Amino acid sequence: MPLGERLRELRRTTGLTMEQLAETSGVSVRTISDMERGHIRAPQPRTLAALAAALGVSGDEQRRLEEEARALRMHAGAARPRRGELPRAVTDFVGRTRERDLIRAHAHGRGPTPVVLVHGQAGIGKTAFALRAAEELRDSYPDGCLHLDLRGVDPAPPAAGAVAAQLLRALEVSPRRIAGSDEERCSQLRAVLRDRQCLLVLDNAADEAQLRPLLPGVGPGMIVVTSRRLLAGLEGVLRIGLAPLEPAESAALLRAIAAQAADPAAAGDVAAVSRLCGHLPLALRIAGTRLANRSGWTVGHLVDRLADADRRLANLHAGDVGVAAAFALSHAQLSGEGRALFRRLAHVPGADFAAPLAAVLAGTDPDDVSDRLDELVEVGLLRHEGADRYRFHDLIRLYATERLRAEEPPGARAATRIRMARRLVATAIVAGRWFEPGSGPAPAAGDALVRPANRAEAAAWLRAEAENWLGALRILDESGEDRPAGAVPETLLGHAVRAPAAANRPGALTH
């Protein structure tokens, strides 16, 4: 007797309806129906075990069912390759404990099908994290765990209808039953997922338009999406943004990959490699692999290779994987204006900056530049720092510097750099005059990036932009440019930065 018919007979013998068996076993009604009708001929072991327990079959009978299912799976595997199986996960995964806890808690919620969006910059470990989470949750989804790369950074990612067709085939829907139009296929997929207790990992999503039609409203399954983009247009999803690893996690990853890094005496050099890699999982993995493949190297050798900022990205390349190549895929998603701003932001002297400085580099209005900054944030090439500031990851800044050198001639680079420095210094003068009113004539109104209305605003700007305006002074000195007339002494400006409270007292910092 075929396996499906035997399961139907066992269910009827116990007097259970499909709905009652589904409630007892945790296996969806659709899956039970498909098994009994032979549409699913080789169920997964955990699905069969759940049904056997709910049906109260004997140990011998359960073993016979499992053996027959195993034989059917072997036959099916020989006849055709399985679709959508989870790819091999990394065996040395570290960290992300809080984020994994968030996914586990979300998986068991009630109501609409839970959807988790894992987002972050290139190389941050989104796919590794999603696969790790899927492996940890696998036993909770007896109808299977499937993975599909949505190729979101390809020049022409597949549309939702093409993705739906792939998923329907992976869910073992007969090709003859798959609908013809894109809209119908997406609707059919949502209907199937409504009854399947499965987990889908939709990796590398392009945008909302590709993803939205695929998501079911209700169902017992779960969907984990990864994307370099925030996909802000999607509603009702749990967003988990991945940050670089903590220093201890970076060191643990290096030790797991390369034996040299496990030597306690190398702890200082391991910390240095972690820092030079910006605690970025992809960079750490490449660096660790290079070290592991060179038995004659110490961790110190790796530090020496990575210490040269001009060669760091070139050294973070192994086989067909490279940090610069990963960034390039995001860079290719930018508009022409976005690419120009991205490379020119490499001129910024400090670690972070605000929109007015970006506008100077872009040659546009601060209101207009906000759209370009949002574009860089959206593709993971820039991140917000507080409410109104932005920051590069260290390695992305190096990539921006490479693009600047490759795409703009030396004369244009120098002119942009001097223009930025002059505007920063002019603003520092305007802010400094709140502390030394008699220091000289004010710069022209259009030269300052902002014009503080009081001492508190002046002190706040000087503190926030300290690295940038002090760097601008050095740029002007190194280039031989004269500082603008009326420049406030650096010592006084430094004092204003160190003593913001004093800036609000009458007469403070005026003598």
N, C-alpha and C positions, 0 to 999 in steps of 0.2 A: 504494500500500500504506500503511495507517495506520502512524503512527510507532511504536506499540507493537509491531506485528507485525514491522516492519523491525528493531527492536532485538533481538527474539527470534531472528530469522533470523541476524543478525550474531553473536549469542552462540553459537548452535548451529554456525555455520560455523567459529568459532574453537575449538569443542570444549569450551567452558567451561560448568560448571553455574552456577546462580544463586549458590550459596555461594562458588564460586571467583571469580566476577566481583565479588561483594560484597567479598571479601577484597582483591582487586587494586585495585578502584576506590575503596574507602572508602564506597560507597553501600550502604545496608542491603538485606538480602534482601527485606524487605517492600516497600521502595520499587521495587526492580527488578521484583518480581512485579506490583505495582500498575500500573507503566508498561506492562509487556508485555500485561496484560489490559485496558488502556485505562481503568483507574480513575483513573490520573494521565495525563491526555491532553496536558498542556502542562508538562513538567518545567522546572525552573529552569536557566539557562545553565550554572552551575557543576556541577550534577548531570550534565547532558548531556556537558559537557566531560570530567568524570572518567570517565564510561562510555566515551566515544569513545577516550580515551587507553588505557584498559584493554583495549578491543577491538582496538586497533591500526588503526583505520579511517584512510583517506587524508584529506588536507586537504579535498578537494572533497566527499567523502562527509560529513565532519563539518559543513561549511558548509551542505549540504543539510538535514541533521538540525536544525541550529540555526535555519535559516530556517523550516522547517516548525513547529518548536516555538514560534518567535516569532509566527508567524501564528496558531497555536492559542491562545497566551496573549492576543493582541490580541482575538481573537474571544470568548474566555471573559471578558475584562475588559469588553467591550462588552455581553455578555449579562447579567452579574451583577457586583456589586461584590466585590472580594476581601475576605476576612475575616482579621483578626488581623495585618495588616501592621504593622511597627514604625512608630510615629508619628514625626514629624519631630523629630530630636534638636537640641539647642541647638548653634549653630555656634561659640560662644565659651566652650566648656567649659574649665575650668582645674583644675589640681591633681589630687588623689586618685591620685597615681602609685603609692604603695604598695598601695592597695586594688585598683587595676586589675591590678597584678602578681599579687596574691593570686588574683584570679578567673582570670587566664590560666593560672596554675600548677595551679589546681584543675580546670580544664576538661579537662586531658589526663591525668587520673588513671585508674586501672583500678578495676574492681569496680562497685559500685552506681552508678546514675545520679547524678552530682554535683548537689547542690542547694546554692545559695548564698542566704542570707538577708541582705539589706541593710536595716538598721534604723536608726532615729534619729528625732529630733523633727520636727515639722512644719517645712517650709521648709528642711531641711538639704540637699536636693538628691538624694534617693534615686532618684527616677524618672530624672532627668537622668543620674545615674551609671550606672544599670542600662542605659539606652539606649545610652550611650557604650560600655559594656563589650560590649553585644550587637553593635554595629556593628563593633567591633574584632575580634570572634570570628566574624563572619558567615561568612567563607570556610571556617571549620572545620566548618560544619554544612550540608552540601549539601542536606539535606531541608527547609531553610528556617528562618527566625527569625520567631517569632510573639509578639504582645503582646496581653494581655488585662487590662483594669482590673477587679479583683475588688471594687471599691467598698466597701472595708473600713470606711470611716467613715460610710457611709450608715446611716440608721435601721434598715433591714432589708437587709443585704448578701445577695447571692444565695447559696444553699446549694451544696454541692459538686456535687450532681447537675446543677444548672442550669449551673454553670461547665463541667462535663465535656461537656455537650451543645454549648456554644459552641465549646469547643476541638476537639471531634470534627468539627464543621462546618468550622472553620478548617483542620483537617488533611485536608479534602476527603473525609471519610467521607460517603457518601450518606445523606441524611436517612432513607431507607427502612431503612437498616441500623443506625441508632442505636437502642440499647436503650430500653425504656420506663421502667424504674424507675431511681431515682437510684443505687442500689447497682450495678446492672448497667452503667449508663453510665460510672461511675467505673472499674469493672473493665475495660470495653472501652477506655477511654482509656489505662489503664496498659498494656494489651496492645498497643495501637497504638504507644505511646511506646517499648515494648521493642524495636521494630524500626526506629524512625525516628531518623535522625541529625539531629535538629533542636534548636533552642534556644528555650525558652519563657521569656518575661518575664511573670511573674504579678505585676502591679503592685497595691499597696495591699491586701494581704491582711488579712482581718478577724481571724481567729484560727486556732488549730490545727484545729478541727473543719471549717472551710471548706477548709483546704489539705491536710490529711493524706491523705484518700482519693484525691487527684489524683496523688500522687507515685509514680512507678514504682519498683520495687525495683532492676531492672537495665535497662540500655539504653545505646545509644551517644550519647544526647543530653545535654542539660544544662538545668537549670531555675534561673532567677534570680528570686527573690521579693523584693519590697519590702514593708515594713510599718512602721508607727509603733510596733508592739509588738515585744517581744523574742521572742515565741512560744517560751517556754522549754520547752514540752512537746514540741517537735519534736526528734527524735533524729537523729544522723548528718548534720547540716547544717553548713556553714561559715557562721558568723555574722560579718558585717562591720558594725561600728557606725560610722556617719559622725559626725564631730565638725565644729564650725565650721571654716572655712578658716583657713589661716595668714595673717598680715597681708600678706605679699608676694602671696599668691594672691588675697586680697580686692582689693588694689590692681590686680592684673592683670585681674581681672574687670571692675572699674569702667572701666579704660582701654579694654578691648575693647568696652564698650557705648557709652561717651560720649566724644566727641572732646575735650571740655574736660578730662577727667581724664588725658588723655595728655600734657598740657603739663607739662614737668618742673618749672616754677615752682609747680604746684599740688600737688606731692607731699605737703606737710604737710596740706593740706585733704583730699586723698584718704585719707590715713591717718586723719584725724578722722572722715570719713564711714564708713570701714570699721569703726572702733571703735564709733561710734554705732549701726551696724547689727549689732553683735555678731558680725561676720564670718559672718553667716547668709546663705547663697546667695540665698534668696528675697528677703530684705530688700535685699541688694546689687543684685540684678537690678532690683527696683522702683525703688530710688534712682537707679541708673544710667539707667534708661529715662526717668524724670522729667527728669533732667538733659539727656539727649540730645534730648528733645522740646522743650526750652526753650533755644533758641540764645542768648538774651540772658542766661542765667544763667552764673555761674562756679561752680566747685565750692564756693567760699565761701558762695554763696547757699544751696546745699544744706546746708552745715554749719549755717547759721543756722536753717533750717527744722527740722532734726533735733535741734538742741540743746535745745529745749523738751521735757522728758521727758513732760509732760502731753499733748503733741500729736504725739509721735514716731510712735506707731502709726497715727494718722490720716494722717500724711504718708507712711507706707509703704503706700500704696494707689495702684494704677494700673489703670484699666479694671475688669475683673472679677476682679482678683487683689489680695489684701491680706494682710499678715502677720497681723493680728488675726483675719481670717476663717479663716485656716489653723489658728491656735491654737484657735479656737472649735470646730472639728470634733473636735479631741481632747478639749476640755473637755466636749463633749456626751456623750462615752463614760463619764464619771465617774459614780459613785454620788453620792447626796446628801451623804453624809459626806465623800466625796472632794472634791466641789466646795467644801464649807465649809472644809476644811483648806487647799485650794489657795489660796483668796482670803485666808485669815487669815495664811498664811505671808508675805504681803506686808508684815506688820508687822515681820518680823525685821530688826534694824538692820544686821547684817553680811552678808557675801557668802555664807556657808554656815552650817550649823547641824546639830545632832544631834537624835535622836528625843525626848529629854526636853523640849527647848524646843518641838518640834512638838506634844507632848502637852499642854503648857500652853495653846497656842493652840486646840487642838481640844477642850479640856476633857475629856480622857480619860486613860487609863493609858498609859504609854510602850509597854507590850507590845501594847496594842490599836492604837495609832497606827501601828505598824510596817506593818500591813496596808494602811492608807490611803496611807502613803508608798510602799509597793510599787506600789499602784495608780497613783499619779502617775508613778512611774518607768516603769511598763509602757506607758503611753500617750504617753511622751515629753515630759511637762510638768515633769519634775524629773530630775536626774541624780545618780548617786552621786559623792561626792567622797571618795576614799579608802575605808577599810573601813566607817566608821560615820557618815559625814557626807553631807549633801545640799546641792545648789546649784541655783538657778534660772539659766537663760540670762537675760541682761539684758533682752531683749525680752519673754520670758515673765513675768518679774517685773513689768514694766510692765502686761502683760495681767492678771496677778493683782491688781494695784492697781486697775485699772479695774473688775474684777468686784467687788472689795471695796467700792468706792464705790457701785456700782450696786445691790448686793444687801444691804448692811447699813446701818442708819441711823447717823448721826454719833455718837449716844450709845453705841451698842453697840460701834462701832469704838474710841472713846476708852477705854471700860472694858476692852476686851481688850488694848489697847496698854499701859495702865497696869499691868494685872495681869501681863503679860509682863515689863515693866520691873522691877517689884518683885521678881519671882521671880529674875530674872537678878542683880539687885543683892544680894539675900539670899545667893545662891550665891557671889558674889564675896566677900562678907564672910566666909562660912564658909571659903572657900579662903584668903583673906588672913590669917585668924587663925593659920594655920600659920607666918606670917612675923612677925606682931605679936600674940603671944598676949594681951597686955594691952590690946588696942584697944577693948574694950567687951564688952557681953553678946552672946552668940550669938543669931542669929535663931531663931524657933520651928522645931522639927524639920521641920514640913511645908512650910516656905517655900522651902527650898533645892531646886534641881533635882537636885543630886547632893551627897553629903557625902564629900569626899576622905578617905581613910584615912591618908594620909601626905603629906609635903611634895612628893614627886615627883608624886603624883596631883593635888595642889592646883596646882602649877606647870603641869602638863599641861593642866588645865581652863582656867586663866587664859590660857594661850597660845592654845589652840584657840578659845576664846570671846571673845578680846580685843575684837574689833569689836562683839560683841553686848553685853557688859556695860558697856563704855564708852559705847556708844550708849544703853543703858538709863539710865545716869546722866544723859546729856543729856536724854532724854525726861522724866525726873522733874524736872529743873531747869526745862525749858521749860514744863512743865505746872503748875508751882507746887507740886508734891507735895513733901512732906518726904522726905528719904532715910531709910531704916530706921535705927533706933538702932544704934550700934556700927559705922558704916560706916568701912572702912579708907581712909586717904587715897589718892587716885588716884595720887599720885606713887609710893607704895610698891607699889601693885599693878602699875603700869607697870614698876617695877624688877624685880618678880618675873617678869614676862613676858619682860623682856630678858635675865635672868640665870638660866635654868633650872638650869644646873650648880651655881650657888651654893646653890640651894634644898636640895640634898642634903647640904650640909656642916653639921655641928653648929654651932649658934649663928648660922648665916647669916641675914642680913636681919632680925635682931632688935634692931638698934640703929641 
